[in-house]
Amino acid sequence: MQNTNTKENNANISPFSAMEKDVLNFWEKNKIFEKSIEQRDKKKSYIFYDGPPFANSLPHYGHILQSAVKDIIPRYWAMNGYHIERRWGWDCHGLPVENSIEKELNLKSKKDIEKIGIDKFNETCRASVLRYANEWQKIIKRIGRWVDMENDYKTMDLKYMESIWWVFKTLWDKNLIYQDYKSMHICPRCETTLSNFESTLEYKNIKDISVIAKFELIDEPNVYVLAWTTTPWTLPGNVALAINDKISYVKIQISNFKSQDNNSELKNGEVYILAKERLQILNEEKYEIIEEFNGQKLIGKKYKPLFDYFSKDKNLKNCENGWKIYSADFVTTEDGTGVVHIAPAFGEDDMNLGKENDLPFVQHVSFDGRFTNEVIDFVNMEVKPKDEHQITDIEIIKYLAKNNQLFSKEKYEHSYPHCWRCETPLLNYAANSWFVKVVEIKNKMIKNNQEINWMPEHIKNGRFGKWLENARDWAISRSRYWGTTLPVWKCEKCENKKVVGSIQEIEKLSGQKIIDLHKNVMDKIVFPCEKCKREMKRIPEVFDCWFESGSMPYAQVHYPFENKEKFEKNFPANFIAEGQDQTRGWFYTLIILSTALFDKPAFKNVIVTGMVLAEDGKKMSKRLKNYPDPMEIVSKYCADALRFYLASSPVTQVENLFFNERDLVDVFRKNIMILWNIYKFYELYVDKKTYNASENLQESATLLDKWILAELNVLTKEVTENMENYNLPKAIKPISDFINNFSTWYIRRSRNRFKSENFEDQKVALQTTSFVLIELSKIIAPIMPFLAETIWQKVNSYNFEYENKSVHLTDWVKYTDSAKESDVKILKQMQEIRKIVELGLKIRDEASIKVRQTLSKLKIKNYELEINEEGLNLIKDELNVKEIEIVEELSQENNWKIGEDKIKIAINIEISEELKLEGLKREIARQINMIRKQAEFTIKDKIILLWQSDSVLIKNVFNKMSEELKKDTLSEKIIESDIQDEKININGEEVKFKIEKV
């Protein structure tokens, strides 16, 4: 996303986005973030670790998702009284940076890097790693994340790297480090090994060619053992065949099989050996079984090499053991022929069999993935080229066919590992590396994992737990350049090794001042061997960048060289969060090193997120333009809407999110806009000169007030419990429901109280609303920090320009754990009232009668709680009925409609002339108020209403109900007059209106 726009489009900026900028200025001017940390007791610490991103590209929706999560949780705990330092960090080392610089400098290989010089290459890497740091700072700040980016740490910093040295030296002293030659995955383009978990990060489905090759037995001419392989390029390195001595094998002759070279008939007398259970590979071919025998009979038999490049090499060890048949348990009859070709340099099973039987070790492919000079027919060919991965296999197959060594070939599709950075197909390759003994501490890691609260919970014993169960030793060295150097010096004569754990130690050994621990500097640092006094030089490797990430808890604070007591007092961290891929990355390396160093988990709580994908389910791509720019979304709506949308979605429960602007708009309207409209309605009626929102809330006798406060208590409890369990969707969804109830039920049902001439009733309604707005602002503060700040400030009558008070400096809302019996009753009663209303509205809808049309009577049967007069009046108003009757039974009557649920109701749908007039009066009032709104009149604006109509019904409404209309439309006078405006149709009756401000 290198072209992501970091600026908001001023031409398309929403009012909410503009308000957010005011809040940002207020926070910055008054140092609210800093105060939110300073005001809390340092003895009550909450530790958060932030997995650092790379700054050589711009943030995308995945980063914004993580930043939202990483901001919400610390804000919540800060409001609960915890001192939370939030330090930003940058990943600076490793293949991601190196690959980027190779492209910029047009370098194709490691040879090209060494040609320009490691000094120049590393300094170019250093200069590039913070290329977009300023843009990151702008975006992270704009989305409302509070994090200290001034006091950031970088994995390339001297102090950070020194702590990594300490980690390695400590593991060395604990005998948890070793060097070995193992079968591993390598990237031939990057020319370095990858750890087992790195090789799982990028799998792609590719089409390859498998072959069945013919290996002719030396003591039985024309008898061929058939061996299957999916990697034809490994066949020149073949030194043995493996069978299973517990399997039955057969010798067969085929009567109608065509060979794959020129379609000529097979030579008479050729006999083939394969597992009996694998005869199915012959498909429709006719064959004759000559002999059946146990695999034991094949052990020790010699065969002719397919490629005679190495069998006569006098310098190759153990040639006498090569090109024979051996037994191996890993050979099965699930696929292939029941015979496996063995190339010890290119597979773990092959290598182990080679060690067990002292087989010759043939490595016919160099570290850059090309055939060596010994492979005379294919010298220097890439065995698995990135863009044409089949090309070399095809050449091998042609060779086999030409030399009558090919039995069959077949195309197939499979999932294949690729380099997680340059996307080159990986090779399984025997290589030298330094390892951490993960297997030795695996059980401790599994035990420590049980102490972690995973969200979602199934990750603990599922994806992560199973990964731990199958943990393997970790290859931590890389044959690269830009990274923390392995602090191992080796004597060129006696091969004595010296592991260094600090800058002070290397300065003492070398007598030189050390200001940089990178390869281009440290490779020049030498000192005498303590055993033989010859020169000791550093080994060439650098650390796997995941080792640096896993060391982050210690290295970011320069432990143990600084902050020792502070770190040890606050370890493990309280919280971390990253994507699901980090179960095999950062989460994994953190627990390896924390277990190895301290026998503890590195963190107590973790939120694991899924991926944010484009709406079509594909990966977001700048090239494909399949997603909206994040900053345009922030400008068009607001950052709070984006935060709410991401944090409340299943993506924070490890599911993938298909980003959809329509869904974000829905979140924006149902939360941001509705809550703001509640405030704006409140603002219309509150007189800030005579009313103080901070006054103690009076205990109201009104059912609606009691109900909304009871709902607020329930909301607080639900949000608190789920936030403490790190379950963001469950914490956020109730907020949306509450906002809806607050608006559509409490505010709407209280409108007349806000307008009331009864000062005390109006004051209580306003006071209740202000109390709920203030408390709700605190509840939404971690999730929607901008809107929370704006509403909190305005309800409290603070001014952004002059006051330094903030909702984010307040304490979290308290709730009553066991709700009062009266609250429970009120909540149930209101639930029942709303159920009755829902049934009534359904009846009206089925009868096609608008709610503004007054009806005469409602009957109710079977409600559980006694509904008081105030509750019944709510039902009357909502359903617009004049009378409610509680009955024992309901019977079908003419002009009545019955609605059934747990509660049964019936409504008289007959509309008398009087009722018709009332309905018409409501429609007239609604129409006039719409005209008032279009004229931008406020509630303080009185009008003169002029009307004209030939309709008898309209005339009757104005004659009989003018006083009610005055009240409903804020009119001082209503006058029948000659009007030139167009007629309006109201319920089939035509009328003209005109309004004039008094």
Order of alpha helices (4+ residues) and beta strands (2+ residues): alpha-alpha-alpha-beta-alpha-alpha-alpha-alpha-beta-alpha-beta-beta-beta-beta-beta-beta-beta-beta-beta-beta-alpha-alpha-beta-beta-alpha-beta-alpha-alpha-beta-beta-beta-beta-alpha-alpha-beta-beta-beta-alpha-alpha-alpha-beta-alpha-beta-beta-alpha-alpha-beta-alpha-alpha-alpha-alpha-alpha-alpha-alpha-alpha-beta-alpha-beta-beta-beta-alpha-beta-alpha-beta-beta-beta
